[in-house]
Amino acid sequence: MMASAGKKTNWFAIVISAVVVVAVVALGGLVVWMNGAATAPADAPAAGVVNEETGAIVVGDGPNVIEEYVDFMCPYCGQYWATYSEYVSERVSSGDVTLEIHPISILDNTSQGTQYSTRSASAAYCVAEADSDAFYPFVDLLYDNQPAESTEGLSDDELISYAEQAGAAGAASCIADGDYMDYVAQMTPETPIQTGASGISTPTVVVNGEFLSITWDPETDLAPLLTE
């Protein structure tokens, strides 16, 4: 009688199982890496005038703090700047006020796909990083040449040209590369929302911790909230 043969090892199945295990482990590692990359903080501008935690670009050092959250495509922000900037800048120059400007982006959907709100906010950070003295004049130029909603907005070349006019020629590559667009996207949701509002709006202005009710009269609106 012939002896029965021993059970053969299925090496093919073992190899396939090992490959599947390696693939699953690799996929798990990729998912962990992607999740980490998605939640990693965006690079903040390396400028002393930028508060990396809040996104504020700081002008002046007075005891009163005016925080302005603005979108450079927002027409009401342009109107606010035209109405209030002279009063505010005078108080900054006199040493009464610290102005904190937060460039945010809520109107990308009104620039025909060019992401003008985000690009211009990033450009503001680029200018502040390249030359802090050029930042305020650059904002002036953005509002003096503010594009209308539902247009493409200013091109990167135009933003670079205004940066150069303001005195920040060194910001060109930063603007062209959109270096701080991710940072703008990260900081925008941190904009405070007024009680009763349905979401973020611009301009949002906070004076010494109190939301400003805008009546388009700087003296009436701001003076009562500023300490001497």
Secondary structure, DSSP 4 states (H G I P E B T S, - for coil): -PPPPPPPP-HHHHHHHHHHHHHHHHHHHHHHHHHHHHHSPPPPP--TTB-TTT-PEEE---SEEEEEEE-TT-HHHHHHHHHHHHHHHHHHHTTSEEEEEEE--S-GGGTTTS-HHHHHHHHHHHHHHH-HHHHHHHHHHHHHTPPPTTS----HHHHHHHHHHHT-GGGHHHHHHTTTHHHHHHHGGGS---TT-SS--SSEEEETTEE----S-HHHHHGGG---
